[in-house]
């Protein structure tokens, strides 16, 4: 069995590097649009959990990727296939269901090699896509 990194993606504006938006951007947008509904409060609860427990990538530019002498914010986050990430992944699944209840489809994608690792902590990596 192969170890896989996990990412949640949603429809929306595709980045310069052809990457679809992740879970947190869609959740923030939907929560703001629906506030103060019970669904918005549930989404906010999950976002607060991530704000408290998921490390914020450190460094001067953890998402920065250099292409043709220009820096772009093309780094993307993946959950690591590690026991330390299990609780965060469980909360991400809950958040995905809440987004789907709000009409936003969420796709779960996996990769053996997410790209060149720019940042790593116990739960996640930021990678430059291939």
C-alpha positions in Angstrom: 0.0 0.0 0.0 1.3 3.4 -1.0 1.3 6.5 1.3 -0.8 9.3 -0.2 -1.0 13.0 0.5 -4.6 14.4 0.7 -6.0 17.7 -0.6 -9.6 19.0 -0.8 -10.4 21.2 -3.8 -13.5 23.2 -4.8 -14.6 24.9 -8.0 -13.5 28.5 -8.4 -10.9 30.7 -9.9 -8.0 28.5 -11.0 -4.5 29.9 -10.2 -1.8 30.9 -12.6 -0.4 27.4 -12.1 -3.7 25.7 -12.9 -4.6 24.9 -9.3 -8.2 24.8 -8.0 -9.0 26.6 -4.7 -8.8 24.6 -1.5 -11.3 24.0 1.3 -10.5 27.0 3.5 -11.1 29.7 0.8 -14.4 28.3 -0.1 -15.4 27.8 3.5 -14.6 31.4 4.4 -16.5 32.7 1.4 -19.6 30.6 2.0 -19.6 31.3 5.8 -19.6 35.1 5.1 -22.4 34.7 2.5 -24.6 32.7 4.9 -24.0 34.3 8.2 -25.7 34.0 10.7 -27.4 30.7 9.6 -26.8 27.4 11.5 -24.7 26.2 8.5 -22.5 29.3 8.7 -22.0 28.8 12.4 -21.0 25.2 11.9 -18.5 26.2 9.2 -17.1 28.9 11.4 -16.7 26.3 14.2 -14.6 24.1 12.0 -12.6 27.1 10.7 -11.9 28.2 14.3 -10.6 24.6 15.1 -8.2 24.9 12.2 -7.2 28.4 13.3 -6.3 27.0 16.7 -4.7 23.7 15.9 -3.4 23.7 12.3 0.1 25.4 12.1 0.4 28.4 9.8 3.3 27.8 7.4 6.2 29.8 8.6 9.1 31.5 6.8 9.2 34.7 4.7 7.2 33.3 1.8 6.1 29.7 2.4 3.8 29.6 -0.7 6.3 31.4 -3.0 7.4 29.7 -6.1 9.9 31.3 -8.5 9.2 31.1 -12.2 11.0 33.1 -14.9 12.6 35.4 -12.2 9.2 36.3 -10.8 7.8 35.0 -7.4 4.3 33.6 -7.5 2.1 32.3 -4.6 1.7 28.9 -6.3 2.5 26.6 -3.4 -0.4 24.4 -2.4 -1.2 22.6 0.9 -1.6 18.9 1.3 -2.4 16.9 4.4 0.4 14.5 5.3 -0.2 10.8 5.6 0.9 10.8 9.2 -0.9 9.9 12.5 -0.4 13.5 13.6 -2.7 14.7 10.8 -5.6 12.4 11.5 -7.6 14.8 13.6 -7.1 17.6 11.1 -8.2 15.4 8.2 -11.3 14.4 10.2 -12.2 18.1 10.6 -11.5 18.6 6.9 -14.0 15.9 6.0 -16.6 17.6 8.3 -15.9 20.9 6.6 -16.2 19.3 3.2 -19.6 17.9 4.1 -20.7 21.3 5.4 -19.6 23.0 2.1 -21.5 20.4 0.1 -24.6 21.1 2.2 -24.1 24.7 1.2 -24.0 23.8 -2.5 -20.3 23.8 -3.0 -18.9 20.5 -4.4 -15.7 19.3 -2.8 -13.4 16.8 -4.4 -10.9 14.8 -2.4 -7.6 14.2 -4.4 -4.6 12.3 -3.4 -1.0 12.2 -4.7 2.0 10.1 -3.9 4.3 13.0 -4.7 2.6 16.4 -4.3 5.5 18.3 -5.8 8.6 20.0 -4.5 8.2 20.5 -0.8 8.5 24.2 0.3 7.3 23.8 3.9 6.5 20.8 6.2 5.1 20.4 9.6 3.5 17.4 11.4 0.1 17.7 9.6 0.8 19.3 6.2 3.1 20.2 3.5 3.2 23.2 1.1 4.4 22.0 -2.3 5.3 23.5 -5.6 3.2 21.5 -8.1 5.0 19.6 -10.8 
